[in-house]
Amino acid sequence: MKRLRGFAAHMLLLTILPLFLVLSIVALGSVAIHQNSMREMVGDRDLRAVRTAAIALSDPALMQNDQRLHQLLAGLETSPQTTVMLIDRSGRLVYQTNAVCGDSCLSHPGVAEALAGQNGTLYRADYPGGQEHVIAFAPVLAESTDSSPIYALVVEEPWAQVASPWLRTSLVAPLVLVPAVALALIAIWLGVQRIIRPLQRLDAQVTALGWGDFDAVKTSVGGIAEVQELQKALAQMATQIRAYQQSMHGYLGAVTAAQEDERKRLARELHDDTVQNLIALKQRVQLARRQAPHDPTFDALLADLQEMLETTMSDVRRFSRALRPIYLEEAGLVAALETLTRDTSHAELRIAFEVTGEVRRLAPEVELALYRIVQESLTNLAKHAHASSAHVSVAFNSSTLSIRVEDNGAGFHVPERATGLVVAGHYGLMGMQERAQLVGARLTLHSQPGKGTQVEVQIPF
């Protein structure tokens, strides 16, 4: 089975993972931008309030009126967590809420800057719980002079606590996308496990069925009910096809037997008539060479004619052996295959032959079918493969006989199903498949363009 292929791979690699990454980046980025904007908003608000209060505090009359002073400074308290401090140049606290420093607060953030005539905001994150405080500070100048500040006004508060609750809630809104994507991933995973993978296993079973393995569809592929119903329908179809094929075996066997009988008749006629006539013609040529007057030109013509007769006799004998493998009948399958390999091999195509295991004889019709399969393989190899070397191996195991033909030729694309051989015009390979099925053997093809071809046939004893 092809690992994580097709729909599953496209959904996971091209859709779900990019979407998950984009949504995660958008969600986390939105949270970070939102928090930073809220932080700056609180800081700007406090700074404007502190500046306004510092201008008001520059009025000496206000500083001498404790009631008005407390009212003004209390107005800077936007929440119970807000700390307001008014500190003079000596570090003495004039006013403080939610005490954060002792008698001298000159070291508190923002105080030294305000007493130096500066105003601005600072952010401090070293508080327990990790809360970040915003500190706004401004100098209080004497109304009548441009001298150094007489007071430092500082307002400090945890900015996240004073923001609107709805704003704080909106921080987590983008994160809702993350569980949504997680649920989508779970749905895809369930779809892959319950639909895609069972369909892939079913596809592999259909491919095996196309090559004659009718028992492949009996193994459950699991999955949802619809997939299981589809497998049941395929199993029923396979049973019907198997019954039909078994009914056709008798017809195909009769056709094959008729073909073999016709081949035997032709081989007998070639051997008894054609070869004998050629022998007689050769003898007459030899007699003519001895009796004819000596003429170099005429002698050369007779010599050429005699050589052509010898070549023709050799070709006719080879044709006769191909039509009727006498070695198969007399010496058995191994001897016949060795002879076939030797006859097919030539200077440009070296074919090695190997036998392993204890040699055993099989039924005549089985040996003939196996011989024809190897014969067709070598014929295809010699005509189409453009190979320089090949190897024929015959292995006798305890329970099976395996014959393999390998070459280093051009190779080809093997169809997923046996019916694709006919569509691609590989009629010889289709005939090999049918011969194997007739005798209960299993034929497998392995080939890739540029990587040669391997044909293997296995049959149990």
N, C-alpha and C positions, 0 to 999 in steps of 0.2 A: 504494500500500500504506500502511496506517495504521502510523505509526512507533511501535514498541515498545508494542504495545497488548495487551489481553486478559491471558492467562496470564502472559506475560513481565513486564508492568508490575506486576501484582499480586504476583507472587513477589518481584520485586526491591524494589519500593517499600513493600510492606506486610508482607513477611516477612523477607527476607534482610537488608536494610539495618538495620531496627530490631533484629533478632537480633544482627547483628554489633556494633552500637553497644552494646547491653546487655551482651553477653559481654565486649567490650573494656573497658567501664567496670568490670564486676565483676572481671575478671582484674587490671587495673591497680590498682584499689582494694584488692583482696585482697593484692596484693604490698606496697602501701604500708602497709596496716594491719599486715600480718605483720612487716615490717621494723621498724616503730615499736615493736610489742610486744616483739620480740626485743631491741631496743636498750634499752628500759626494763627488761626482765627482767635483762639483764647488769648494767646500772647499779645496780638494787636489790640484786642479789646481792653486787656488789663493795662497795656502801655498808654493807651489814650486816656483811660480813667486816671492813671497815676499822674500823667502830665497835667491834666485839668486840675486835679486836686493840689498838685505842687504849686501851680500858679495862684490858686486861691489861698494857699497857706503862706504866700509871701506877704499877705496883708497883716501887719502887726496887730491890728484890732482883733482879727480872727484868732490869732495865737493867744491873745489875752483872755478870750472868752471861752472858757472850758466847755460850756454847753454846745456852742456852735462848732468848736473844734471836734468834739466827740461825734456830733451829728455828721460832720463832713467825712471823718475817717470811717465811721460806721457804715456810711453809704458805699464804701469800697468793698464791703464784705458781701460777696455774691453768693456764698454758701457757708455752711458751718465749718468747712475745712479751710476757709480763706484766712490767711495771716496778714495783718496790716501792722507795719512798724514805722514809727517816726523816730529818728535817731539824730542827736546833735553831733557836732564835730568832735566832741570828747568821747563819743561812744555811749553816751547815756540815753536810755530809752525814755522818750517823752510819751509815747503811746505804743501799746502792743496788745494784740489779741492772739490767742492760741500760742502761748510762749514757745519760741524755738531757740532762744538764746538767753544767756544770763544777763548780768549787769552790763557787760560790754559786748556789743554786737558788731564791732568794727570788722571782724573777720567773716561776718556772714556774707554770702554772695550778693553782690549788687550794692552793698553799703559803701564800700570804698570807691566804687565807680561813681555813685551818685554824689558823694562828697567831693569828688574830683571834677564835678560839673557835667558828668555824662548822664545820658538816659538810654534805656533800651530794655531788652529782655534776655534772660538766661534760662537754660533748661538744666535741671538737676535730676539725676536718676539714681542716686545712691540712698534712696529711702527704703525702709523695710517693705517687702512685698513687691519691689520692683516698680512702684509707681513713679512716674516722672512728674516733677513739679515745674511750673512756669513761674519765673520770678521777674516782675516788672519793677523798674526803679527809675527815679527821677530826682534831680536836686531841687531843693527849696531855696530860692535866692531871696536876699533882702530886697524889699520893694524899691528902696531909694538908692541902692548902690549896685555896681556891677562887680562887687567883690566875690570871693569864693562862697560856695553854698553854706548856709547856716544849719541846714537840716538835710537828711536823706530820707526820702519816702520810698518804702519797699512794700510791695504786695506779692504774696506767694500763695499758690494754691495748686492742687493736683488737677491738671487740665482735663483729664479723662472723666473726673467726677462732676465737673461743672458743665460738660457738654450735654446737649439735649438727649434724653433717654432714647428717643427715636433715632437720633444720629448714631448712638452707640449700637442700637439694634441693626441699623443698616450696614454696619461693618461685616456682619456675618451673612448678609444676603447673598453676596456672590458665591460664598462657600456652599450654598445649596446646590450649585451646579456640580460640585465634586461628587456628592452621593448620587446625583442623577447619572453622571457618567459611570460611576461604579456599578449602578444597577444595570446600565446598558452593557457593561462588560460582562456582568454575570449572565445577562440574557444571551449575549453572543456565545459565551462559554457553554451554556446549556444547549443552545442551538447547535453548536459544533459537536457536543457529546451525544446529543439525542437525535440529531438529524444528519449533519454533514458526515461525521465519521461512519455511522451505519450505512449511509448511501455510498461512501467510498468503499467500504467492505463489500457491499452488494455489487458495486461496479466491478470489483476484482473477481467476485464469484461469477458474474456474467461473462467476463473475459475468459475465465477458466471453462465456463460452459461452452463458449464459442469454439474452444479447442477440444471439446469432446469429454470434459470432466463433468459428468452429469451429477455426481455426488457433491459437487462444491456448494450448490445452493441449499443443501440440507443443513448446513451449519448456521445457527441463528446469528443474525447481525445485531440484534437488539434494536434500540431506538424507539421512536414513538409508534403508536398503533398503525398509522398509515404506512410507515416503512415496513413493518412486519407483515401487513396485508399485501404489500407489493412483493415481498419475498415469497409469501405463500403462492401468489399468482405465478411468479417465475418458477417456483418449484413444480407447480402443476403443469406449466408449459413445458418444462424440462422433461417431465415424465411422459408427456404426449410425444415430444420430439424423439425421446429415446425409444418409445414403442414404434414410432414410425421408422426410425433408423434401423431398428432390429428387423422390421419387416422388409426393409430395403436391402439388408445385408445378403439375403438369399439371392436377390436379383443381381446385386453388384458382384457377388461371388460367382454367379453363373456367367456374367459378362466377362469377369476377369479370367475365369477358366477357359472360356471360349477364345479370349485373346491369347492365352498361353498355348492353347491347342493350335491356333493359327500360326503362332510363332514357331512352334515345333515343326509344323508342316512346311513352312517356308525354309526353316533351317535345314530340314531333311532334303528338300528340293535343291537348295543351294549346294549342300554337300554331295548329294548323289548325282545331280545332273550338271549344275553349272560348274562345279569344281572339276568334275570328271571331264567335261568338255574342254575346259581350260587346260587340263593336263594333256589331253589328246592333241590339242592345238600346239602346245609347247613341244611335244614330241615331234610333230610334223615340221615345226620350224627347225628343230635340231637336225632332222633328217635332210631338210632342204639345204641347210648350211653345209652338210657333209657331201651332198651329191651335186650341188650347183657348181658351175665353173667358177674358178677363183676370180673374184672381182672385189676389190677393196670397198667400193661404194656399196655394192649389193650386200657384202658381208656385214658392213656397219649397220645397214638397215635391218637385217635379220637379227643382229645382236640387240639392237634397240627394241625390236619386236619381242624378242625372248625376255628381255628385262621387264617390259611392260606386262607381259603375261605373268611373270613371277610376282610382280607387285599386285596385280589384280587378284591372283590366287590368294595372296596373303590377306588382302582386304576382304575378300569374300569369306575366307575362313574366320576372320575376326567378326564379320557381320553374323555369320552362322553361330559363333559362340555367344555373341550378344543376344541373339534371338533365343537360343537354347543352350543355357549353361550346362554343358555336359559334366564339368567338374562338380557342379552342385549335386547332380544325381549320383555320381560315382564316389566322390571323395567327401562331400559334405560342404556346409556353409563356409567354414574357415578357409578351406583350400580354394573354393570358388572365389571368395573375396580377395584372397591373396593374388590369384591369377588376374582378377579384374583390376586390382590396383596396379599390378605390374604392366598390364596392357595399356592402361590409361596414362601411366607415367611416361614422360619423355624428357628431352634435354632442357626444355624451358619450364617444365613443371615436375618437380620431384615430389613423389608421394611416398611417405613412410607407412609401413604396416606393422601393427603390434597386436599380440594376443596375450591376455593374462587370464589366469585361472584354469581350471580343469575343463578341457573342451568336451562338449556334450552335443549330441545330435537332437534336433527338434523334428516336429512333424514336417513332412515334405512341403505342404502348403505354407507353413510358417517360414521355413527356410527360404522358399521362393519369394515370399513377400518381402522379407528382410533383404534379400539379395537385390530385388528390384528397387528398393528404397535407396540402398547404397549406390546402385548403378545410376539412378537418376541424380543423386547428389554429385557424383563424380562427373556426370555429363554436364550438369549445370556449372560445376566448378571449371571444367575445361573450356566451356563455351563463353561464359559470362563473367566469371570472377576476376579474370586477369591476375591470377595468383601465380606466385613462383614456387610455393611449397605448400604441402598439405599433409595431413596425418589421419590415418584411419586406425582406430583402436577398437578391439573386440574384447570385452571383459565378461568372463563367466563368474558370477557370484553364486552364493549358496542358493539364492531363490530367484535371481533375475539374470537376464542377458542384456547387456548394454553395448550398443554400437554407436560410435561417435566419429563424425567426419568433420575435421576442422581445416580451415585454410586461412591464408593471409591476404586474401583478395580484396576487391573493392567493397564488398558488403552492400547492404540495402536496408531500408526501413521495414521492419516486420510489423504487419498489421496487428491491432489488438485482438481481432477475432479472425478465425479461420476463413470466414466468408470474404474477408478483405483480400485474400490471396487471389481469388477469381477477379475481383475488381481491379487489382493491380496487374493482372495478366500473368500471374505465377501459376499456370495450370499444372506444371510439373510438380511443384510443391503441394498443390492441392491433391494431386493423385497420390503422392507419398502419404499424405494425411489419411486419405481414404483407405489405402492399403494397410496402414498401421491399424486403423480401427477394425478392419475386417478380421484381423487375426488377434485382436485384443491387446495390441501394443500401444504405447504412448509415444508420440512424436513431439519433440520440442525444438524450436528454432530460436537461435540467438544471433543477431547480426546488427551491425551499425555501419553506416557509410564510412569507408576508409579503415575499418577495424576488422574486416574479415567476417566469416560466417561459421557458425557451429550448428550442425544437425545431429541430434541425438535421438535414438529410438531405444526404448526399454520394453521388455516383455517378460512377464513372470513364467517360470518353468511350470 
